[in-house]
Amino acid sequence: MTEQTHTMNQVCDTHSTTRFAVIGAGVVGLCVALQAQRAGFHVTLIDSNEPGKSTSYGNAGYLATEVIDPLGTPDVLRAAPKLWLNPKGPICTPLKYVTKAAPWYWRFLKASQTEPAQRGTKMIHQLNQAAVAAWHRTLSDIGADSMLIKGGHLVVWQTADTINEADQLIDKMRAYQIPCEFVAGKALAELEPELSKTLSHAVFFPEVHRLSDPYAVCNALFNAFMQRGGDFITARVTALNPDQDRVNVDLTSDAGLISTLSFDQVSVCGGVWSKSLLQQVGLDVPLEAERGYHVTFPDDQTRIHHTILSADRKLVLSPLGAGLRAVGMSEIGGVDLPPIQKRFKVLREHTQSLLPDLFRKPDLQSSEWMGHRPSLPDSLPVIDQHPRFARLSFAFGHQHLGITQAAITAELLLDKLQQKTPSVSLDALRVDRF
């Protein structure tokens, strides 16, 4: 990460004409900051953490353009009790957080009914259709084309009695013009020789892309942003005060210094941490932290060739520059509670069932991580302006699809701010839709 970071005082003294602030230096905020630079703004990026080191750091890095359904659908509701009661299943809510999570789950239940779920699928599909081309434009612009890899994706099943699930998936994908094919036996083994021979069948998506490594991509985005004259402030945003002419941003540093900066435009891209800032400007958004876990095996980057989703075990395996990564779990659990340690053990067990030879290594190395996906009950992000203060805008709430939709989100938001007609209708992504 480049060291061209400015203190608050330096920015106040030397960049009094700063016009555009982006709050949040995850992958969405970084893409918005670069897109704002391309639009001619002088941009200041603000985060209390190192760019790319929060939620964006630990995901699987694959552009999940085939994942078009919201998290909540009638089928998911029918399967939820079984998944929830399974001690090795993907769904959990920490007991200490159940009461706090209840209002979110109530909205989730309503959003999971047939009609709203179908609307969600239509919206997610539109964003995902545009996602890869937007990433091509973003990475080509900064000379990092090689970080976008057309690697293909596999969804695998354990037993032959689930072939009907694969057939249903293929039918649905073809209805949305998403290329895929059924593979089994020798064809599956040729695609992924290391996969367990006990697996029955899979659906292969040849057009799915991935990023070489999510943190490395965030580094590349940030370095390009700084080289183009951007400013980065390490600070917490403690208050937003918008009016018709400007947005004042109150900042607090680790040293306790407090400063107020004024901007012509401010975009809140702070993931789950956006919620408290929105409350200050009269917006109550049901945003929750959906905790996700990963285990990364740093010496096994080349053990698999594609991203792999286990339909039975609900985890993704991804070959990244940082290593082979196993990603999974879905916990509505807030941002303050520590990880549930047994979840890492479950991830390892699931990984071993899929890649048994990996665990025969005598000196197998691995690392653990937990992050906080910003999730809204309808599984759709917010890409919008404040209904009263047009100078204040928002891009957050992408749940499992932050990496997938980051680049297209930035383009859509800047189009909206410049009063251009976005390539995708944003009506379903309003900040006040709840």
N, C-alpha and C positions, 0 to 999 in steps of 0.2 A: 504494500500500500504506500502510495506517495506520501511524503511528509509535508506537502504544501498546505498545511492546515493553519488557519488564522484564528487568533483569539478574538473574543468579542470586541475588545478595544481597538484592535487593528482594523477590523472591518468597519467599525464606526468612524475611525479616523481617515481611512484611505478609500473607502468605497461608499461614500454617502449617497451616491446615485444608484445604488443597487435597486433593481426594479422587481425582481421575482424571487420569492423564497419557496423552497420545497422542504417540507418538514417530514423527515424520514428518509434514511439512506439505505433502505433495502432495495431489492431489484426494481420494484415499481417506482420508488422515488428516484432512483438513478436514471431510469429510462425517461421519466418526466423531466428531470433536470436537463438531460441532454436534448430532449425534444424542444424544451423552452429555449435553450441556447440556439438551436437551429432556427427558431422563430425570431431570433434577434434580441431576446431578453438578456440582461446581465443577471446571472442566477447565483443565489446563495443556497447551499444545501446545509440543513441543520439536523443533527442527530446527537444524542448523548452517547451513542456507541460508535464503534468503528464501522465504516460503510460495509454493507454486506455481511456483517457478523451476527445479526439477529436471526429472524426466521428464515431469511433467504439462504443462510449459510448451509443448512442441513438437509435440504430436500433432495429428491432423487434426480433432479436435473433433467427430467424428460418432459417434452412438450406433449402433454396428454390430450391431444386434439381429438382422440377417439372417445374421451370421457365427456359425454354430452348431457348426461342426466344430472339433475341436482342430487345432493346427498339424500334428500328426502323425497321418496316416491311411494305410491301404494305398495309396491313390491318390497321396498326396504322396510316399511312398517310391518308387513307380515313376517319378515325374517328377523326383525329386531329382537324379539324375546329370546330366540335361540342364540343369536350372536351375543346378547348381553349376558346370558347365563353361562356362556362358555368361558371358563377361567383363562383360556388361551385365545379368546376371541379378540376382535379388533375394537370393540366398543366398551367404554368404561366411563364412569363419572366418579371421581374421588368422593368418598363419603362426606368429607368436610365441605364439599362444594355443591352438594345436591340441592339444597334450598336456594342458593344463588342461581343455580342453573335452571330451575323450574320454569321461570318466565320464558327463557329462550326455548326450552323444549316445547312449551305450549304453542308458541309461534311456529316452531318447526313442524309440529303435528298438523297445523292448519295449512302450512305451505306444502305439505306432502300429499295433499289430496289430489285427485286426478287432474282437475283443470289447472290449478296453479303449477303443478309439477310439469305439465305439458308446456305451459308458457315458459317455464324455466329451461326446459330442454331446448326450445326454439332459440332462446336468447344465448345460452351457452354455446350452442352449435354455431351461431353467427360469429361470436367472438373467436371461437376456436378455428373456424374456417379462415379467418384473417390473421391468425397468430403467427404462423410460420413465415409468411411473406413479410410481416412487420419485423420479425427478428432478423430476417435476411437484410432488410434495409438498415436496421439499427447497427448490426455488427459489420456490415460492409462499409458503413459510413465511418467507423473507427478503425478500419483495417483489421478486423478480427473475424473474418469469414470462417476461418478454420475452426472456430469454437462452436459452430453449429454443425451437427453431425446427423446425416440421414442414416440412422442405424437400424430402424425397424423395431418392432415391439411384439412380444408374445404374451398372450393370456393363456395360462395352462390350467388343466384340471387333473385331479388325482385319479378318478375312476371312470370307467366306461358308462356307468349309469347316468352320467351328466352330459352325455353327448348332445342331448336335446338343448341344454343351456348354450352350448357352443353354436348349435344351429340357429337358435333364437337370436343370439348376438350377431351372427353373420347377416341374418335377415334384416335386423334393425340397422346395422351399419350400411348395408347396401341401399336401404331406403333413404339414407342421408348421404349417399354417394361417397362413402368412406371405404377405400379399398381394403379388403381382407380376404383370407382364405383359411380353410380348415387344413390342419396338418396333424399327423400322428405317425407312430412307428419310426421307420427309417428316416422319413422326411424331417421329423421333429429332432431326431438324434443328429442329423446332419447340420441343422440350424444351431443346436446347442449341445455339443457332445458331453458337456459336464453335467447336464441335468440328470436327475435321478431317472433310472430306467423304469421305475414304478409308475411314472406319470403316464396317463392314458392318451391325452390329446391336447390340442391347443388351437387357438386362432392367431394367425400371423398378420400383422399390420405392416406392410413393407414401406409405407410412406411416412411413418412416424419419425420425428427428429428428436434429438436430445442436445443439451449443452455439454460441452466437454467436462465442465465442472462448474457448479453454480457460484462458488466463491471466487474462482478464477475469473469468471465472466463479470461478476460485480467489481472486481479489481480493475478489469479492463475498461469497464464503463466509467468508473470513478477517475481513473488516470486520464482518460480522454476528456472528461469533464473539466478536470483541473488544468490540463494543457491548453484548453480553449478559454481559459480565463475565469473559470468558476471559482467560487469561494466555498470553503467548508468550515462550519462552526461546530465545535464539540460542546454542546450545551443541551439542557432540557428546556423545552418550551413550556412555560407555566401559565401563560394566558394569551388569548387572541382577542383583539379589540378592533373589529372591522367597522368602517363607515363607508360612505359612498365614494370617498376619494382615496382611501388607503386602508391598509391593514397594519395595525401595530402589533408587534410580537414581543412578549416579555420572555427573557431568557435568564436561566440560572446556570452557572458553571459549577463544577465540583468544588471550586474554591469559595463558593458562596456569593460570587459577584452577580449582581443583577443588572441587566441592561434592557432597554427597549429599542428595537429597530423598527423602522417604518418601510413598508414595501407597497408597490403599486398592485402586485398580485401575490397571493400566497396559496399554495396548494398543500393540503394535508394528505400525506401518503404514509402515515405512521403505523399501518397495520392495526393490530388490536389496540395499540396505545392511542389511536385516534379518538376513541370514544369519549374520554374526559374532555378533550379539546372541543369536540362538537357540543357537549353539554353546556359549555361556556357561551356558545353562540346560539343557544336556544334550540338545539337539535338533539332529540333523544333517539338514538339509533341502537337497535338490539344486537350489538356487536359482542361476540364472545371469543375467548381464546380456546381454540381446539388444539389441544396438545398432541404433538406428533413426536415419534421417537425414531432414532436411527442407530444402527451399529455399522461401522465402516471397517473393512479389512484392508489396510493400506497397501499390502504387498500383493494384492490379487486383482489388479485392475483388468487384466486380460482373461480372467477365468471364464467370463461370459461375453458374448458379442452383441447382444441386444438387451434392451430393458425387458424385464419379465415381471408380469403380475400373476400371482397365484390367486385364482378365483376362489379357491377353498380357504386359503389362509389369510387373504386380504393383506398381502404385503408386496412391495415392489423391490426387485433387485436391479441395480443399475451399475454399469461399468464406467466409473468416473476417473478423472485424473487423480483424485484423492484416494482412490481405491474402489473396491467392490462395496457398494452400500446397500444395506437392507433397511427399508423405510416402511413404517406402518403405524397403526394404532390411531384411534380417534377418541379423545377425551375432552369433554367440555369441563375445564378445570381451572380457569383463570390463569393469572400470570405469577402468582405468589407462591403457590405450593411447590414443593420439591418433586422431582420425578418419582414415579413408582418403580422401584428397582426391578421388580419381577417382570416388568414389561421388556426390559432389555434381554432377560433370560428367554422370554417367549420368542422374541425376534431371532435369537440365535438358534433356538430349536426349530423354528420354521425354516430358517436358512439351511440348516443341516439336512432337513427333510428334502429340500430341493437340490442341494449341492453337497452330497455326502462326502465327496473326495476332499472338499475344502477342509473339513474337520479332521481329516487324517493327517494333516500337517503337524509335526511335533512342536513347532514353534509359532503357532498361529497367533498373529497380533490383531488387535482390534481396539476401537475407541467407541465411546458412547456419547449421545447427544439428545437433548429434548428441546423442541421449539414450540412456538405458539402461532398456529395458523389463525388469521383473522376471519372468522366465519359469521355470516348472517344466516338467519333461519331459512331463507329461500335459496341459498347457495349462489346468489348473484352479487357481484361487486357493486360498489357505489362509484360512478363516474359522473360528476355533476358539479354545479355551482350552488352556493348558498342561495336559497330562494329570495332573500332580501338583499344580500351583499354580494354582487356579482364578482367582486374582486377576490373573494374567498372561494376556493374550489377544493374538490376532494377526489381521491383515487385510492380506495382501500377495500378490504373485505373479499378478497379473491379466494378464500379458503384453500383448497388443494390445488388451485390453478394459478397461483401467483406468478410462477415462472412462465407458465404457458402464455398467459395473457398480459404480461408486463409491457411488452413493446407495443402491442396494439392499443392497450389502455392509454399509454402516453400519447400516441398519435390522435386518438379520439378526444382526449381531454384538451389538447392544444387546439384541435380543430374547433371544439366548442368555445374555448376562450377567445378565439379569433373570429368567432361568428361565421365559421365555415360550416357547410353541411357535412356532418360526420358520415363516414362510409357505412356505419352501422347505427341504427336508431338507438338512442340512449334513454328512451322513455321509461323502460323497465328498470333502469339503473339510477333513478332519482334518489337523492339523499332523504327526501321526505316521504318515500313510498310507504313507510310503516305507520 
